[in-house]
Amino acid sequence: MIRILFVDDDADVREAMQRTLRERRNEWVMEFASSGPAALEQLARMPADVIVSDMRMPGMDGWELLAEVRDLYPQTIRLVLSGHADARSIMRAVGAAHQYLAKPCESAALKAAISQAHMLRRTLNSDRLAKLVGHVDMLPSAPSAFQEILACLQRPTATISDAAKIIGRDVAMTANVIKMVNSAFFGARHPVSTADRAVAYLGLDTLGALVLGHGVFKSGVATGIEGFSLERLWQHSFDVAAAARTVALYEKFPSAKADEAFLCGMLHDVGKVVYVTRGAVPPDWPPATFEEAVAQMDEHHADVGAYLLGLWGFPNPIVEAVAFHERPGQTTGEGLSLPRLIHIADRLVHRRGAARPDSVVRELEPGLLEELGLADHWPEWIAKLDSLESAEGEGGA
């Protein structure tokens, strides 16, 4: 059974929540605390699978509580249920909470958020990996991209398009900004799945306040695996995103689906960023050798990335694409689904870069193109990517 701890200083709210969720008493073990310190005492006796906390409470507020939970019980899924939001709260939420739900919250939405998060935890099926993800407060951007967005937002003539181009080429910024826009903080009526729409939704004033005033983005290179380059990941992810959109459009996908494919391509290796995020790797994590560290990252990065995005409330199709981009044969969808498309795009990029000294050639899943009836499309996709690259080169000359 799922053990859930609800924290709110308002007794009426706690009683209403008990009544609303009574039907789940055979599935959930529910406990209630009236303050942050009381919640920590209960967690010390027995950690919870999920904690749902109000934001504004006397003494220790919700963000302080969830930050403590993140450090002490990283495997616990952290949700905020509150009616208060401002720029400072948003900044603190990015690091402390996995998701933000606004009061008044429909009981169905709360139940769905808790059930979805716990299902993801069961799918991950590893306490060690759950702790690894749970330690993450914010994903670090590549240093060059971080400096570019800082310079952009301080420039009086900067435009939304300028900011979106920088954010859309960095894995961490893309994930962080889309997480924020799709949270209840901003109340987007429909899920936002592209960096340019997320930036347009926020506007430059809000984005500038969050980044310059509250440090929502951060720069950081590495800690978990020596020699790992966020810059190379930045470029590979963008290349895969561009290839995914190119293949999607070539195969007559609607433009909205092509945009979704681009986002999946940008985020497909986000699990690797988790492994190298400063402060994320627990003391008992480092393997004995560099080779073991790389092997573990290669083996688990898809599961880790999907778990993180799922906790952050990303739509299921994107979570599934990230989870299965290395093994698309394990998905149940038909045709050129997103996991298969991202797998193909990733292999296209690896194959086209095979001449580089540091390249790693990754093979397509055997029989995939034949099963899809697309075996003869492979050279056509490569030709299309080559022509686009040539056009971009001439345009920049």
C-alpha positions as CSV (number, residue, x, y, z in Angstrom):
1,M,0.0,0.0,0.0
2,I,1.1,3.6,-0.6
3,R,2.0,5.5,2.5
4,I,1.0,9.2,2.1
5,L,1.7,12.1,4.6
6,F,-0.5,15.2,4.2
7,V,0.7,18.3,6.0
8,D,-1.5,21.4,6.5
9,D,-1.9,23.7,9.5
10,D,-5.6,24.2,8.8
11,A,-7.6,21.5,10.7
12,D,-10.6,22.1,8.4
13,V,-8.5,21.4,5.4
14,R,-7.1,18.2,6.9
15,E,-10.6,17.0,7.8
16,A,-11.9,17.8,4.3
17,M,-9.1,15.9,2.8
18,Q,-9.8,12.8,5.0
19,R,-13.4,12.8,3.8
20,T,-12.5,13.3,0.2
21,L,-9.9,10.5,0.1
22,R,-11.8,8.1,2.3
23,E,-12.6,5.9,-0.7
24,R,-8.8,5.2,-1.1
25,R,-8.3,3.9,2.5
26,N,-8.0,0.3,1.2
27,E,-5.2,1.4,-1.2
28,W,-3.5,4.2,0.7
29,V,-2.2,4.5,4.3
30,M,-2.9,8.2,5.0
31,E,-1.4,10.2,7.8
32,F,-1.9,13.8,8.6
33,A,0.4,16.4,10.3
34,S,-0.3,20.0,11.4
35,S,3.2,21.4,10.9
36,G,6.6,20.8,9.3
37,P,8.3,19.7,12.6
38,A,5.4,17.3,13.3
39,A,5.7,15.9,9.8
40,L,9.5,15.3,10.2
41,E,8.8,13.5,13.5
42,Q,6.4,11.2,11.7
43,L,8.8,10.6,8.9
44,A,11.5,9.7,11.3
45,R,9.3,7.0,12.7
46,M,8.4,5.7,9.2
47,P,9.3,7.4,5.9
48,A,6.4,8.0,3.5
49,D,6.2,7.1,-0.2
50,V,4.5,10.5,-0.9
51,I,4.3,13.8,1.0
52,V,1.7,16.4,0.1
53,S,2.3,19.7,1.9
54,D,0.7,23.2,2.1
55,M,3.0,26.1,1.2
56,R,2.3,28.7,3.9
57,M,2.5,27.4,7.5
58,P,3.7,29.1,10.6
59,G,7.3,28.3,11.7
60,M,8.5,25.9,9.0
61,D,6.8,26.6,5.7
62,G,6.2,24.0,3.0
63,W,9.3,24.7,1.0
64,E,11.6,24.4,4.0
65,L,9.8,21.1,4.9
66,L,10.2,19.7,1.4
67,A,13.8,20.7,1.2
68,E,14.4,18.8,4.4
69,V,12.6,15.8,3.0
70,R,14.6,16.0,-0.2
71,D,17.8,15.8,1.8
72,L,16.7,13.2,4.4
73,Y,14.3,11.0,2.4
74,P,15.2,11.6,-1.3
75,Q,13.1,8.5,-2.4
76,T,9.9,10.2,-1.1
77,I,7.8,11.9,-3.8
78,R,7.2,15.6,-2.9
79,L,4.0,17.4,-3.9
80,V,2.8,20.9,-3.0
81,L,-0.9,21.7,-2.6
82,S,-1.4,25.4,-2.0
83,G,-3.3,28.5,-3.0
84,H,-0.4,30.9,-2.9
85,A,2.1,31.6,-5.6
86,D,4.6,34.4,-6.3
87,A,8.0,34.6,-8.0
88,R,9.9,33.7,-4.9
89,S,7.7,30.7,-4.3
90,I,8.2,29.5,-7.9
91,M,11.9,29.6,-7.5
92,R,11.8,27.7,-4.2
93,A,9.4,25.1,-5.7
94,V,11.7,24.3,-8.6
95,G,14.1,22.8,-6.2
96,A,11.9,21.5,-3.4
97,A,8.8,20.0,-5.0
98,H,8.3,17.6,-7.8
99,Q,4.9,19.0,-8.6
100,Y,2.7,21.9,-7.6
101,L,-1.1,21.6,-7.3
102,A,-3.2,24.6,-6.7
103,K,-6.0,25.0,-4.2
104,P,-8.8,24.4,-4.6
105,C,-7.8,21.2,-6.2
106,E,-10.2,18.7,-7.6
107,S,-10.0,15.4,-5.7
108,A,-9.6,13.6,-9.0
109,A,-6.5,15.7,-9.9
110,L,-4.9,15.0,-6.5
111,K,-5.7,11.3,-6.7
112,A,-4.3,11.1,-10.3
113,A,-1.1,13.0,-9.3
114,I,-0.4,10.7,-6.4
115,S,-1.3,7.5,-8.3
116,Q,0.8,8.5,-11.3
117,A,3.8,9.4,-9.2
118,H,3.6,6.1,-7.3
119,M,3.2,4.1,-10.4
120,L,6.3,5.6,-11.8
121,R,8.1,4.7,-8.6
122,R,7.0,1.1,-8.9
123,T,8.1,1.0,-12.6
124,L,11.5,2.2,-11.7
125,N,11.8,-0.6,-9.2
126,S,15.0,0.5,-7.6
127,D,15.4,2.3,-4.3
128,R,18.9,3.3,-5.3
129,L,17.9,5.0,-8.5
130,A,14.9,6.6,-6.8
131,K,17.3,8.2,-4.2
132,L,19.6,9.3,-7.1
133,V,16.7,11.2,-8.7
134,G,15.3,12.4,-5.4
135,H,18.5,14.3,-4.6
136,V,18.1,16.4,-7.7
137,D,16.8,19.9,-7.0
138,M,17.5,21.6,-10.4
139,L,19.2,20.3,-13.5
140,P,22.4,22.2,-14.5
141,S,22.7,23.9,-17.9
142,A,25.8,23.8,-20.1
143,P,28.0,26.7,-19.0
144,S,28.0,28.4,-22.4
145,A,24.2,28.2,-22.6
146,F,23.9,29.6,-19.1
147,Q,26.1,32.6,-19.9
148,E,24.2,33.2,-23.2
149,I,20.8,33.3,-21.4
150,L,22.1,35.6,-18.7
151,A,23.6,38.0,-21.3
152,C,20.4,37.8,-23.4
153,L,18.0,38.7,-20.5
154,Q,20.2,41.6,-19.5
155,R,20.1,43.1,-23.0
156,P,17.4,45.8,-23.5
157,T,16.8,44.8,-27.1
158,A,16.3,41.0,-26.3
159,T,13.2,39.3,-27.7
160,I,11.2,36.3,-26.8
161,S,12.6,34.6,-29.9
162,D,16.2,35.3,-28.8
163,A,15.6,33.7,-25.3
164,A,13.7,30.8,-26.8
165,K,16.5,29.9,-29.2
166,I,19.0,29.6,-26.3
167,I,16.7,27.8,-23.9
168,G,15.5,25.4,-26.7
169,R,19.1,24.2,-27.3
170,D,19.8,23.3,-23.7
171,V,18.5,20.1,-22.1
172,A,18.2,21.4,-18.6
173,M,16.7,24.8,-19.4
174,T,14.1,23.1,-21.7
175,A,13.1,20.7,-18.9
176,N,13.1,23.3,-16.2
177,V,11.0,25.9,-18.1
178,I,8.5,23.5,-19.4
179,K,8.1,22.0,-15.9
180,M,7.4,25.5,-14.6
181,V,4.9,26.5,-17.3
182,N,2.9,23.3,-17.0
183,S,2.6,23.6,-13.2
184,A,-0.4,25.1,-11.5
185,F,1.7,28.2,-10.8
186,F,0.9,29.4,-14.3
187,G,-2.3,27.6,-15.0
188,A,-1.7,26.9,-18.7
189,R,-5.0,25.6,-20.2
190,H,-3.3,23.1,-22.5
191,P,0.1,21.4,-22.0
192,V,3.0,23.3,-23.4
193,S,5.5,21.1,-25.2
194,T,8.0,23.5,-26.9
195,A,10.5,25.9,-25.4
196,D,9.4,28.8,-27.6
197,R,5.8,28.5,-26.4
198,A,6.9,28.2,-22.8
199,V,9.0,31.3,-23.1
200,A,6.2,33.2,-24.9
201,Y,3.8,32.1,-22.2
202,L,6.1,33.4,-19.4
203,G,7.1,36.5,-21.2
204,L,10.6,38.1,-20.9
205,D,9.8,40.1,-17.7
206,T,8.7,37.0,-15.7
207,L,11.6,34.9,-17.2
208,G,14.1,37.6,-16.4
209,A,12.8,37.8,-12.8
210,L,13.0,34.1,-12.4
211,V,16.5,33.7,-13.9
212,L,18.2,36.9,-12.9
213,G,16.4,37.6,-9.6
214,H,15.8,34.1,-8.3
215,G,18.4,31.9,-10.0
216,V,15.9,29.3,-11.5
217,F,18.6,28.2,-14.0
218,K,22.0,27.3,-12.9
219,S,25.3,26.3,-14.5
220,G,27.3,23.3,-13.4
221,V,29.6,20.7,-14.9
222,A,30.1,17.8,-13.3
223,T,30.6,15.7,-10.5
224,G,29.2,12.3,-10.9
225,I,31.2,11.1,-13.8
226,E,34.6,12.6,-14.5
227,G,35.1,13.8,-18.1
228,F,31.4,14.0,-18.9
229,S,30.7,17.0,-21.1
230,L,27.3,18.8,-20.8
231,E,28.3,20.7,-23.9
232,R,28.5,17.5,-26.0
233,L,25.3,16.3,-24.5
234,W,23.7,19.7,-25.4
235,Q,24.8,19.3,-29.0
236,H,23.8,15.6,-29.3
237,S,20.4,16.2,-27.8
238,F,19.7,19.1,-30.2
239,D,20.8,17.0,-33.1
240,V,18.5,14.2,-32.1
241,A,15.7,16.6,-31.6
242,A,16.2,18.1,-35.1
243,A,16.5,14.6,-36.6
244,A,13.3,13.5,-34.9
245,R,11.4,16.5,-36.2
246,T,12.8,16.0,-39.7
247,V,11.8,12.3,-39.8
248,A,8.4,13.2,-38.3
249,L,7.7,15.8,-41.0
250,Y,9.0,13.5,-43.8
251,E,6.6,10.8,-42.6
252,K,3.7,13.3,-42.7
253,F,3.2,13.8,-39.0
254,P,1.1,16.8,-38.0
255,S,3.2,19.8,-37.0
256,A,2.1,19.5,-33.3
257,K,3.4,15.9,-33.3
258,A,6.6,17.0,-34.9
259,D,7.1,19.6,-32.2
260,E,6.4,16.9,-29.6
261,A,9.0,14.7,-31.3
262,F,11.5,17.6,-31.1
263,L,10.9,17.9,-27.3
264,C,11.4,14.2,-26.8
265,G,14.6,14.3,-28.7
266,M,15.9,17.2,-26.6
267,L,15.0,15.3,-23.4
268,H,15.8,11.7,-24.4
269,D,19.2,11.7,-22.5
270,V,18.1,13.9,-19.6
271,G,18.8,11.0,-17.2
272,K,22.5,11.4,-18.0
273,V,22.3,14.9,-16.6
274,V,20.9,13.5,-13.3
275,Y,24.1,11.4,-13.0
276,V,26.4,14.4,-13.2
277,T,24.3,17.0,-11.3
278,R,26.3,18.5,-8.5
279,G,25.0,17.3,-5.2
280,A,22.7,14.7,-6.7
281,V,24.9,11.7,-6.4
282,P,24.7,10.1,-2.9
283,P,27.9,9.3,-1.0
284,D,27.4,5.6,-1.5
285,W,26.8,5.9,-5.2
286,P,30.2,6.2,-7.0
287,P,31.2,2.9,-8.7
288,A,34.7,1.5,-8.3
289,T,36.0,2.7,-11.7
290,F,35.3,5.2,-14.4
291,E,34.3,2.5,-16.8
292,E,31.7,1.1,-14.3
293,A,30.2,4.6,-13.9
294,V,29.8,5.0,-17.6
295,A,28.3,1.5,-17.9
296,Q,25.8,2.3,-15.2
297,M,24.8,5.6,-16.8
298,D,24.3,3.9,-20.2
299,E,22.3,1.1,-18.7
300,H,19.9,3.2,-16.5
301,H,19.8,6.7,-17.9
302,A,16.5,6.1,-19.8
303,D,14.7,4.9,-16.7
304,V,16.2,7.6,-14.6
305,G,15.2,10.3,-17.1
306,A,11.7,9.0,-17.5
307,Y,11.2,8.8,-13.8
308,L,12.3,12.4,-13.3
309,L,10.1,13.8,-16.1
310,G,7.2,11.7,-14.8
311,L,7.6,13.1,-11.3
312,W,7.7,16.6,-12.8
313,G,4.3,16.0,-14.4
314,F,5.4,15.7,-18.0
315,P,2.8,14.1,-20.3
316,N,2.8,10.3,-20.5
317,P,3.8,10.2,-24.3
318,I,7.0,12.1,-23.5
319,V,7.8,10.1,-20.4
320,E,7.3,6.9,-22.5
321,A,9.5,8.1,-25.3
322,V,12.3,8.8,-22.9
323,A,11.9,5.5,-21.1
324,F,11.9,3.3,-24.2
325,H,14.1,5.2,-26.7
326,E,16.9,2.6,-26.1
327,R,14.5,-0.4,-26.3
328,P,11.5,0.6,-28.5
329,G,10.5,-3.1,-29.0
330,Q,9.2,-3.2,-25.4
331,T,6.5,-0.6,-26.1
332,T,3.0,-1.6,-27.1
333,G,2.1,1.2,-29.5
334,E,1.7,0.6,-33.2
335,G,3.5,2.2,-36.1
336,L,6.1,4.9,-35.9
337,S,5.4,5.8,-32.2
338,L,7.4,8.4,-30.3
339,P,9.7,5.8,-28.6
340,R,10.5,4.3,-32.0
341,L,10.9,7.7,-33.7
342,I,13.4,8.9,-31.0
343,H,15.3,5.6,-31.2
344,I,15.6,6.0,-34.9
345,A,16.6,9.7,-34.6
346,D,19.2,8.9,-32.0
347,R,20.7,6.2,-34.2
348,L,20.7,8.5,-37.3
349,V,22.7,11.1,-35.4
350,H,25.2,8.4,-34.1
351,R,25.6,7.0,-37.5
352,R,26.1,10.4,-39.2
353,G,28.8,11.2,-36.6
354,A,30.6,7.9,-36.8
355,A,33.6,9.5,-38.5
356,R,34.5,11.5,-35.4
357,P,37.3,10.0,-33.2
358,D,35.2,10.1,-30.1
359,S,32.1,8.7,-31.7
360,V,30.1,5.8,-30.4
361,V,28.1,3.9,-33.1
362,R,24.9,2.6,-31.7
363,E,22.9,0.1,-33.8
364,L,19.2,0.2,-34.5
365,E,17.1,-2.4,-32.8
366,P,17.2,-5.4,-35.1
367,G,14.2,-5.7,-37.5
368,L,12.6,-2.4,-36.4
369,L,12.6,-0.7,-39.8
370,E,11.5,-3.9,-41.5
371,E,8.6,-4.3,-39.0
372,L,7.5,-0.8,-39.7
373,G,7.9,-1.1,-43.4
374,L,10.4,1.8,-43.4
375,A,13.7,0.0,-44.3
376,D,14.0,1.9,-47.6
377,H,13.4,5.2,-45.8
378,W,16.7,5.2,-43.9
379,P,18.8,6.6,-46.8
380,E,16.1,9.1,-47.6
381,W,16.1,10.4,-44.0
382,I,19.9,10.7,-44.1
383,A,19.7,12.6,-47.4
384,K,17.1,14.9,-46.0
385,L,19.2,15.6,-42.9
386,D,22.3,16.2,-45.1
387,S,20.3,18.7,-47.3
388,L,19.1,20.6,-44.3
389,E,22.6,20.8,-42.8
390,S,24.0,22.1,-46.1
391,A,21.2,24.7,-46.3
392,E,22.0,25.8,-42.8
393,G,25.7,26.0,-43.6
394,E,25.1,28.1,-46.7
395,G,22.7,30.4,-44.7
396,G,25.4,31.0,-42.1
397,A,28.2,31.6,-44.6
